[in-house]
Amino acid sequence: MSVRFGLLALLAEAPTHGYQLKTAFERRTGGSWALNIGQVYTTLQRLERDGLVEAVRPGTDRRDYRITGAGRTLLEAWFGTPVVPEGPSRDELTIKVLLAVAAGDIDVTEVLQRQRTASVEQLQAYTRRKAQADPEKDLAFLVMLDALIFRTEAEVRWLDACEARIRHAARPAREAAR
Amino acid sequence: MTTLVQLDGATRWFGSGHTEVVALHPTNLSVEAGELLAIMGPSGSGKTTLLSLVGGLDRPSSGRVIVGGRDVGALDPRGLAVLRRRTVGYVFQDLNLLAGLTALENVALPLELDGRPAAEARAAAAAVLASVGLTELAGRFPDDLSGGEQQRVAIARALVGGRRILLADEPTGALDSITGESVMRLLRAHCNEGGTGILVTHDAAHAAWADRVVFLRDGRIVDEARPAPGPEFTGSPPGPAVRASGSGPA
């Protein structure tokens, strides 16, 4: 996703200026995404060029922006469109495990366990933050943490499944060798 | 620090000779007051064996298991029963609440079995039910409670009488993730107040509530996880301006 939908979503609530957009964006995304102010201004200029936002009082010092009709239409279409992954995962972990499985002379269970420990340690860190958060005041932060937690949990479940599959695949070979 | 649970080279095997099956190889582990420990591992890795030893449901084949200052291996069946009634509380996935008793009566039961007067047992049960937020539902029967409420009754029953060591075997098994989280918050609160909890789970998100996660495989502890530093969130910290309904840019 690009920053522009974030800014459009904020401007759909009320007209405002660049610096406020930066701080509101960071709060809304649970502190997970820091914007630099230059990026906010360039994005606003592009949005203005494309007719998606407009200056409230052109030519004055304080540049408040507001969303246009075209901007609202684009934003609604964005919210209404599901996010679909582009293709099979090519992240480093998946590839590392696939290569370890294929290599034969590597202890895959050990590779999986090292990753599992690291993932669980990450989960513990997220969970500590969750335990300290206020369920009412920190809603955006908690929703963001849930996203991190469930993704990491899925990673651990995948590691568990890998290990179970490898054990299962190794069993007939071991029995045949007897 | 007070060590509430300690395993010194504790083992458990079944059968002998050709048919011998080792469920737990020599294991050292200690859990302090205030600590929540989670045990993870595939089926058959020895998780439940370890929990049964600490819970006084089983005795080690060799080595020592010290629970609340008592050597589990040296206790006779009666001594084990006393350990389970006074020192260690157990929470299972299937809750084993008695359907014919109210929440309050279920929680009071371990004290009554321990010979305490009914009035005293009920007063203690009411206090523990209050601590898990169930005062208003104390008169209900298990069938009239939600899954999460039933699990809270089971936790109250495990804690009643001031038992400091709480053992939980997949306590969040049948619960949705937010209800499961509320169960984990209770276990966490018990430990923050100086108790000890040992949790067996296959769910990493629930294990992550623990101070320490040990991984078992084939009857051995193979690794241990402690919280990573951070995480660092680079943006502004969340503040009171973040609201569900959207209060507009600050």
Interface residues (C-beta under 8 A of the other chain):
Chain A: L10 E13 A14 T16 Q20 L21 T23 A24 E26 R27 R28 T29 G30 G31 S32 W33 A34 L35 T109 Q113 R114 R116 T117 A118 S119 V120 E121 Q122 L123 Q124 A125 Y126 T127 R128 R129 A131 A133 K137 D138 L139 A140 F141 L148 I149 F150 T152 E153 V156 R157 D160 E163 A164 R167
Chain B: M40 P42 R185 R188 H202 D203 A204 A205 A207 A208 W209 A210 V213 F215 R217 V222 D223 E224 A225 R226 P227 A228 P229 G230 P231 F233 T234 G235 S236 P237 P238 G239 P240 A241 V242 R243 A244 G246 G248 P249 A250
